[in-house]
Amino acid sequence: MTKQQIIKIIISVLIAALTALGAVFGLSSCNVTRTITTKSEYSQRGDTTVVIQTKTIETYDASKKLPY
């Protein structure tokens, strides 16, 4: 093995390790949004209509706790 091949292998291993560390820290959190819509409609005699609509938006932020 030549000196250039050894250097290329070392650089490849370092890049792989840095990529793995970046993935661990970059993917350690997530954000989830859930929207719930409820609609209730009531009709009476004539042209009177009552519509009740509610919308709830819930957001969760989570992060992975590292063991150290």
Buried (B, 14 or more C-beta within 10 A) or exposed (E): EEEEEEEEEEEEEEEEEEEEEEEEEEEEEEEEEEEEEEEEEEEEEEEEEEEEEEEEEEEEEEEEEEEE
